[in-house]
Amino acid sequence: MGEAEGPQSRTLSDIVGAPGCCLWWTVLAVLSAMTCGLLLVLGQKGPGDSGGGTQKAYVEEIDQARQQLFTGQLVHTDARYMGLVAGAEPSPFQVEVLGRWRQARPGEAQAPVSAGAQIGVKLRCSGVGVRCIPLSSERQNVLSKRDGATWMWDVSAQHAGKISIALTVTAYFRDSDTVLVEKPPVTTHVEVAAPPSDNGWLSWAKELWQWVTGAVTSLGGLAVSVSTIVALVVMVVRRQPPGADADDTATTEGDGDGPRPRARPVRESRAGLSGGRPRTRSTAGRSTRSGRPPRS
């Protein structure tokens, strides 16, 4: 009797401790954890929310941002007139995106561009030894027609030949990397000139011409100086007073062995010679021994 009642009197702990019951408890725990995780995910999305709704809202925002864009002006340096020389100093390249249009200046090119968002401008240079160094931020805001932004680069080349310069303007959605509109690249092919040669015949001809012009200038200045000196000498000579009059310089003969008086010409005419020229005779040779003055 006591042996028959033994199996029926097993406790709950004995049943739970059996190997088959442990397996069932493990499966039940795993299922409970999965159910809780699914409920938690569904609770975060909220009722009526799904992945398709989020994507739809994002597309609507992009469309609205594109509708807010307007046509602005793109003004940039015309690369064909940059005058790049191999090994020379860098040449500036400037880009402007404006909300309203202005008159382009000489050496500039212009085109329409989309504005009304955050604008990014890139300049790519391709060729041997060519460099485009940016001097400003890649992105700037042009949100209204009163706005404008400027970008600058330094473009240089180390070798002569043909290079390419490509300009790209992009409108972004807010401050993200999502592209609203991107203008096709504006590509320009530029010829880089060779540096001037010091040993070429052109350089020799230039130096010769400079020497000739310098010599002519020097000779012309020398001729002008000589002419000026000669003119001064002639003027001084002409300004000298004439010789003293004979009447003012004549002196009377003094007694003794003093200096003889200077002869003064005396005009006299002989009687009986009508119409003849008066003859001049000198009175210096007359003797004054008698003490009388010479006859005039």
Secondary structure, DSSP 4 states (H G I P E B T S, - for coil): -TTTSTGGG--HHHHHTSHHHHHHHHHHHHHHHHHHHHHHHHHHH-TT--HHHHHHHHHHHHHHHHHT-EEEEEEEE-GGGS--BTTS--EEEEEEEESS--PPPTTEEEEEEEESEEEEEEEEEESTTEEEEE-S-SEEEE-STT-EEEEEEEEEESS-EEEEEEEEEEEESTTSS-EEEEPPPEEEEEEEBPPPPSSSHHHHHHHHHHHHHHHHHHHHHHHHHHHHHHHHHHHHHHTSPPPPPHHHH--PPPSTT-PPPPP-EEEE--TT-TTPPPEEEESTTS--TTSPPPP-
